[in-house]
Amino acid sequence: MWFLRRMLQIPWTAKKKNEKVLNEANKRRSLVRTIQKRQATFLGHVMRREKLEHLVTTGKLEGKRRQREKITDGLATCS
């Protein structure tokens, strides 16, 4: 929307909704749909791969530190 506001010389302090800016420019909201479609296809591309991006998006990335020992484990070895 910033490029339409700049072309129409609408200051950034003006409280106009995006729909009104689009109506003034005689445009439809097709750019947003294009961006969303591209993001969806990129996510599909990332999900097909078995790399870091796939592990991060699916939440299967494990930490590298060792697990914390429980207090009860230490008591069992002392007695």
PAROVO-133568 format. One record per residue (C-alpha): residue in three letters; x, y negated, z negated. Coordinates in Angstrom, 3 decimals. Layout:
{node 'ALA', {X, Y, Z}} ...
end
This chain:
{node 'MET', {0.000, 0.000, 0.000}} {node 'TRP', {2.893, -2.375, -0.617}} {node 'PHE', {3.585, -2.720, 3.101}} {node 'LEU', {-0.034, -3.699, 3.839}} {node 'ARG', {-0.021, -6.191, 0.994}} {node 'ARG', {3.184, -7.668, 2.343}} {node 'MET', {1.847, -7.878, 5.913}} {node 'LEU', {-1.355, -9.535, 4.715}} {node 'GLN', {0.656, -11.841, 2.423}} {node 'ILE', {-1.191, -10.748, -0.704}} {node 'PRO', {0.909, -11.502, -3.802}} {node 'TRP', {1.674, -8.667, -6.167}} {node 'THR', {-0.012, -10.586, -8.982}} {node 'ALA', {-3.358, -10.565, -7.153}} {node 'LYS', {-5.657, -7.983, -8.685}} {node 'LYS', {-7.080, -6.430, -5.527}} {node 'LYS', {-7.962, -2.788, -5.275}} {node 'ASN', {-6.300, -0.681, -2.633}} {node 'GLU', {-9.615, -0.086, -0.900}} {node 'LYS', {-10.114, -3.822, -0.367}} {node 'VAL', {-6.617, -4.145, 1.041}} {node 'LEU', {-7.342, -1.287, 3.444}} {node 'ASN', {-10.618, -2.916, 4.498}} {node 'GLU', {-8.840, -6.199, 5.205}} {node 'ALA', {-6.299, -4.389, 7.373}} {node 'ASN', {-9.012, -2.294, 9.097}} {node 'LYS', {-7.170, 0.894, 8.166}} {node 'ARG', {-8.177, 4.205, 6.686}} {node 'ARG', {-6.379, 6.154, 4.016}} {node 'SER', {-4.702, 8.588, 6.403}} {node 'LEU', {-1.145, 7.978, 5.232}} {node 'VAL', {-1.894, 9.359, 1.772}} {node 'ARG', {-3.371, 12.520, 3.282}} {node 'THR', {-0.295, 12.951, 5.456}} {node 'ILE', {2.010, 12.629, 2.465}} {node 'GLN', {-0.037, 15.111, 0.437}} {node 'LYS', {0.006, 17.594, 3.301}} {node 'ARG', {3.774, 17.290, 3.650}} {node 'GLN', {4.257, 17.751, -0.092}} {node 'ALA', {2.121, 20.896, -0.021}} {node 'THR', {4.080, 22.386, 2.870}} {node 'PHE', {7.372, 21.549, 1.154}} {node 'LEU', {6.186, 23.238, -2.038}} {node 'GLY', {5.288, 26.329, -0.022}} {node 'HIS', {8.740, 26.246, 1.528}} {node 'VAL', {10.370, 26.039, -1.900}} {node 'MET', {8.218, 28.822, -3.355}} {node 'ARG', {9.300, 31.261, -0.621}} {node 'ARG', {12.952, 30.938, -1.517}} {node 'GLU', {14.689, 32.764, -4.362}} {node 'LYS', {16.872, 29.874, -5.430}} {node 'LEU', {17.085, 27.363, -8.247}} {node 'GLU', {14.088, 25.339, -7.044}} {node 'HIS', {11.920, 28.450, -7.092}} {node 'LEU', {13.065, 29.411, -10.573}} {node 'VAL', {12.458, 25.913, -11.912}} {node 'THR', {8.969, 25.556, -10.398}} {node 'THR', {7.856, 28.958, -11.652}} {node 'GLY', {9.409, 28.492, -15.087}} {node 'LYS', {11.571, 31.609, -14.934}} {node 'LEU', {14.822, 29.791, -15.575}} {node 'GLU', {16.336, 31.067, -18.802}} {node 'GLY', {18.751, 29.206, -21.003}} {node 'LYS', {22.430, 30.091, -21.273}} {node 'ARG', {22.742, 29.890, -25.037}} {node 'ARG', {22.411, 32.873, -27.305}} {node 'GLN', {19.260, 33.423, -29.327}} {node 'ARG', {19.120, 32.022, -32.811}} {node 'GLU', {19.613, 34.532, -35.614}} {node 'LYS', {16.808, 34.919, -38.103}} {node 'ILE', {17.367, 34.478, -41.832}} {node 'THR', {16.145, 38.005, -42.504}} {node 'ASP', {18.830, 39.463, -40.216}} {node 'GLY', {21.538, 37.911, -42.378}} {node 'LEU', {19.964, 39.277, -45.573}} {node 'ALA', {19.888, 42.807, -44.220}} {node 'THR', {23.635, 42.812, -43.540}} {node 'CYS', {24.534, 41.389, -46.988}} {node 'SER', {22.878, 44.094, -49.078}} 
end
